[in-house]
Amino acid sequence: MLNVGAKAPLFKAESTHGEVDLEQYAGKRPIVLIFYPMDDTPGCTKQLCAVRDAKARYEAYGAVVFGVNPGTIESHQAFAAKHRYDFPLIVDKDHRIRKMYGIGKMLGLIAQQRTVYAVDLNGNIAYAEKGLRPTDEILQAIERMSP
């Protein structure tokens, strides 16, 4: 897991909204990356529905939010459509992004650990926490980044 203060790795990847290139956002907007284990499971659904429901609060800080996991584009599209997620779900093909961010696997099994990162306008990790993080906690971290 990357530590607070580390430079956030930039990447390009396929998503439910087309190709995402983090370089387009770096230095311009706070970035939230939510690494979640699997599409359409109870914990992941709860976590990403909280993002959907807090859209206006994230937008108030100009933050962009991305869900990240190794599921297929078809799985991500179905999951996003079912729950009306209007933010990109990124396909982490070959676990490349997970490895860049130092995300481990749960108990060494198939699913990646649930981890949330927030990246500040300098491109550094400003928040890094494992688990199902409360929306208010993530938003407070973004607020602390604001000038």
N, C-alpha and C positions, 0 to 999 in steps of 0.2 A: 504494500500500500504506500502510495506517495504521501509525504508529509506536508503539512502546511508550510508554505514558503517555497516549495519546490516549483520549478518551471513546469507548467502543464504541457504535456505533449500535444501537438497539433496533428490532426489526421483528416483524411477524406474517406467517406464511406457511404454506401447505399443506405437509404432510409425510406420510410413511408412517404416522405415529401421529396423524393429525388435525392440526388447526391448532396451530402452535407460536407462542407469544408470549414473546419473550425477557424481557419485563418481569416475567413470573412467576418468573424465575430470578435476575434482576439483584439483587445485594445479598444474595442468600440462598445461592447456590452458585457455585463456579467454573464458567465456561462455556468449552467448547472448540468452536471452529468449524473444521471441516476443509473447505476449498474444494477440491474435486477435479474434474478435467477431465470425465470421462465415466463413465457406468455400465458395469460389466462389462468393463473393460479390465484388462490385467495389473497395471499400476502402481496403479490405483485399487482393484482387488480386494485386492492385497497391503496397501495402506494401511488400508483399512477392516476387513479381517480382523484386522489387528494391534489395532485398537480393540476389536473383538468379543472377541478372546482376552485382552485386558487389562481386561475389564469390572470385575472385583473390585478391581483396582488403582485405577481411576478412581473407583469407588464409595467406596474407603477415604478419599478426599479430598472426597467429596460432590460430585464434578464431574459435570456433564452434558455429553454429547458429541453434536454434530449434524454430519452430513455435508451439504454444500450444493453443488448444481449446478443448471443450468437444464434438466435432463432432465424428462420428463413424470412425473406421479404413477404411471402404469402402468409406465414403465421403472424407476423407483425401487422400486416394490413387487416387481417381478420380480427385480431385483438383490438386494434385501434378503432375499427368500424363498430365493433360490438359495444365498446364503451365510449365512443365519440371523443377519442383523444385527438386534439387538434395540434399537437406538438409532434415532432419527428421521433419515431422509434428507429434506432440505428441498428443495422445488421453488422454484427462483429464477426465477420467471416474469419475462420481460422483462429479466433480468439486473439487476434493481433492487438486490438485496442485494450482489451482486458489486461494483457501482458504489459503493454506500454504504461498502464496506470497501476501496475502491481496488485491487481485484484486476484485473490486466490480463489480456490474452489471450496465449496462447503464440504467439510470433512473429507476432502480429497475426491469427492464424487464429481458427477458430471456438471452440476449447476454451479455457476459462479457465485461468489459472495455478494450479498446486497451491500452496496457502498454508494455514498453520495459525495460528490465533489462540487465545490463552487470555485470558479476561477475568476480572479479579479481583473481589472482593466490593465494591469501590468503583465498579465499572462501567468500569474503565479497562483498556486493552490491557496485559497483563503479559508477553505473549510473542507475537511475530510473526515467522514464518519461512517462506520459500518452500521448495518442494521436498518430497520424501518424507521427512518427519522421523521419527526413531526414537521409539518409544513412551517409552523411558526419558527422552529429552530433554524431551518434553512433560510427563511426570509430574514431572520435577525442577522444571520451571517452576511447576507447580501446587503442589508442595511448598513452594516459596519464597513462595507467596502465603499459605500457612496461617499463622494467628496463633500 
